[in-house]
């Protein structure tokens, strides 16, 4: 190649750098000759779809009686600054066979810097590589040499090699050279067969330049591939448990591209052309990884790695291929520069593509010898084949996943049916093998019929459910009438509220009361357990705001202890549960759940289950508690009833009162957030608070409970319930029940404007101190009774275990010792008596109990301590 025509292309930060040697213009008669290394920065213009020159630079060199050439160029790291810069290796050949090499760096100002230079008595021709430093590496006479800008001294690696296939960075090792060398001959001539010797005649090796140590070549590829691999690109490397793990691709002389993972081949692709010599990667906008393979004939192909390695596209008569983000979209594209003898402009005939949505072409359609139609057709065929393979694999995966989900659904459904039958005290009958087989055939028939027009699946034909609803009367009759007074339901926003009103006598015998909603098995083919949260509300005429007991937060360590022992409880389906014992009044247990998932069904029937601990008392003390589950009844919910407002909350103003029913009030309280504030004024009375409620907030009291007022003011605050309780004219407690924190802040902002400046407003976390003190006294009393009952239970059971030595039928006659020792039988009798008395003495001193009794006592004590600790934590 003549010097005037020598060009090198290098991608850098989305631009194309064109390096070219040209003769410098000198004045006439000048004896010295000079050569210029010119650089042009070319950027792609998306409007004109052409490359335009941004800037240029020149580096002049003395060239008297010298031949100057560009050896190679690359982008590498400058160790002084850590910045990646373009690097150019130049060669000056003198007449005395001394070759001088120069390594230049190009800065952003288009100024060249001479990094270092060195001389050799031979020309570098084999495996020349540039790597960070900048440094130069080459192979000569089967030896490896390198020089860096730090030392400026030529060093030789202590290895013999026949080729270098890759140079790059390895984690914790620095720059590593992967090469091929001749395998050392074995001393035992009969160790290998002739065919094995042909395979293992060469091997891979890796040499770390900074640490000057050898790495095992089998971490990259098996040695058997060393005879055919021509180029390698390492995609990923890491060190796990002191073991190097590498992912790479390699092109071979057999016209193949092979993917290796941890030293083992994982995929192979046949290449469309012969003699591949290099491979690199590109990550496109669709996050696809492309392997760009170059061939000695000037052809290029792109291989995609998805489910398998497949040729995605190929090009012919390519002068150079570059990879960078040329259009500035954040991902990489390929820049293909085609050979064009009729045009001297290097960037006149090109194509920018990522084999996806990016495709810019210039100068190709004007050339009649470029097979665009055939190339596009062949590329399209290859793409369709790859898509078909992926579609088939995806379809198979979906089918397997659907079968697995159907199996899990059947297991969950059968388990829930067994649970419902257990609660309803019915015998659960497992389906026979014949029934299961018939159901599978029926489902397969329905699935196959879905593809035919006009056929409708019968699984959704649930128009009239008389069979399921006919059981409601018989099931409700199992519960005594005096236990449950009423079951009701309301829809508040996106929540469904279900309430169960309990009688006083029944409720006082329970603790840890909660509700569960279970979908009727005839209305759903999915898991019927509905997640809900519970609240227990006291109903009396005064209707104190403090009677609403929602789920409180207990100290984290104690809460963790109870969770460990409650996994087997059915109540774990409702993650927020609590109980509240009041001295009088009726109680209502309320369950709140999300309404949106239930609206997916046109009609749904839910079974309402009450969970509690049944307490047994004897002589005024608690003896034991047993977990029970009571079937309360069923509720029916349909989208039509919700649309007609059948279950909506109705709060209307009539004669200065709010006419909402007790169920409507409880529903609003159940879905609201409760906040209590203590308001104290040292200088002024708190009369403005009541005026603010009735005036600015437009509140009216409930007919059922005058202490609570309902806000009718338009806007976000509508529907807020207030409870204002004056302790004395200068101190009171204001309790708000609001939908969210935004409403709370709006109410407080409005309240502060009417309060006197000297007022002190403080948030009460858990209620009045007097009520908590009374609860703490009851909890401590219960804890003492638990300790006492547990201790006496242990003593009685231990004494019963020691009664065997004092039973009348086994009592030994207390005869004189001397008379017993006169005969051999008397000695044996005395020995048995002595042995029994000694064992009885040991057992009386070391009383033990079994594990079940100890676990029962520990649980009772832990529950009692948790209750008292929780109240103390609230008071602190």
C-alpha angles and dihedrals in degrees: 000000000000118000095241091058100042111117135170126196123208129176114221127170093336094313132103116233114204115198117194136169119225137165115262118237111247133185117263113275095022112143099202121082124208137191126210126214103208126194128194124193109215123190128188117245110210092199098055092026090224138108115256128192115250101179144334142210141195135213116192124209133186107247107176108151090345134120111219124196139169107240101185143319133213143157113258141159122273103222092209096062105010090236121137109237135175110263126199126193114208130190129210114189118198129200094250090064091256111136121203120200126200127195114205131191122207117213128202090261089062090248118139122224124198104228097184142317135212140181132231133184090224138041123260108236109147132071098341111183136175118212137170119307084046096274137163125221127186142161125235129168091353090302130115120232131179140172131190137197090246097062104017085206127121111239130188125216115228093240137099115220140169098205144357115229101175143009123189149109124304122192112263091358106069120210111010129188117211111201146155125244137174112273114245113257117252120239091221107073092195095051095097133030119239093259091050091050090053090055099041095041088109136026143192122255134178124209123194108214099199096045094032094221136127123247124204110264093210089073086072107033140338113272091240089075093056091091095058109028114105103170138011136195119195109215100181138003133178140158117238121179090348091304123117114232118192135184115196146151125226134191118215139201087249088071094253136130112212129192115215125195119189091341096311128103112249103171143004135200129192111233120224097226138043132252104026111192108174141024132193137166139242130190110212132203091267088057091249119150111227125193111211112206122192123203132205091242092064095259126132133200134184121217123198124212113206118118089343140354111276135164107251101181143344138200136197135213094024118167096192139349122209131187123210143104097282098163096043098241097132097256135078128266135186119249109201115193110198128208111259117171092181094062126056094197108100094210099044097098114041146126129214114199143147094192087252134061096337117081125146119169129184130181096354100101091057092062114085094197095061108097096219097153095048092044093051092047093050092045090050091051092051091048092050091050091051091048092049091053092049092046092052092049091048092048091052091050092049092050091051091048092050092051091050092049092049090052092050090047092053091049093049093045093050091047092051092049090052090050093051092048089050092052093046090048093241127139110254112222117201116223116256123242090253092054091049091050092050091050092051091050091048092050092048089051091052092047092051091047093057091080093058119085117243098024117115126197114247094211092086096048096109101135101134119028100182094143094059096043093047089070093060096087095046093047095048091051090065090069115075112247095234092059099064124028102182145357118204140166135205136183114223114177108303094343134092114213119199119186133193117195112211130196123245096245094050096044097050089059092056138074134185092026119186141152133235127197116212121185115235111258091231092057101050141039093195133074103303100203108112117206112229142158124233137220130182116213128190115225119206137128095266092049097197114205090229090064090078106096115190127173110295129201116248127198108291098237093052093044090053092053094055093046090060091059099040101062093104093052116106088221091077088089088073105058096191112056135147141157134223125195115204124185095232144003134060122295131223122197111206128196120197123195138164114274099201098075091050093053089068085079119065091218127010132182120202129197113221114218125188116211122194146136113258110220124212120201129196124182091350095305132103111252105177143331126224126200113241136180119205126193106229099180141265137291125206120214126185133173090233093058091048091050090051091051095243094144098032124125112252116203111169132168115238127164093343091308135100110239098204115139123240090256090053091051093049092048092053092046092049095057095039131091114242123219128172123198128191110217117197126179121185099188108027137041120249096241092122090068094066091043090051092053096049096037119032096022093044093223126172126192122246118253090225095050121016096192091071123066131199121222114232096176113130117249135040094329093062112118096027114140120214131194116192116189121179116208090184132335092278100043134045144150121240116197121193128195106195138163098239144346093271090064090047093054092047091053093047091048090053093044096051091057092062098040121093114262093245094058119121115212116192130177115239109212103200113002142277120345094226093056092047090050091054091048091050091054091052091046093051090049090051090049092053092049090050092053091047096047092045092051095049091045089055093046094050094048092048092049091050089055090056098050093091092086094053102046112128095229092055098042114127119225111253098229123169112279093229093057091050092054094054094080137035092243090052091053091052091049091050090048092053092048093049092048093050093049091050093051091048090052092051092049093049090055095045108043113183137178134207124260097253093055092047092049092049093051092046092051093050092049093046092051092049092048092047092057094051094041091052093054092046089051090053091051094049 
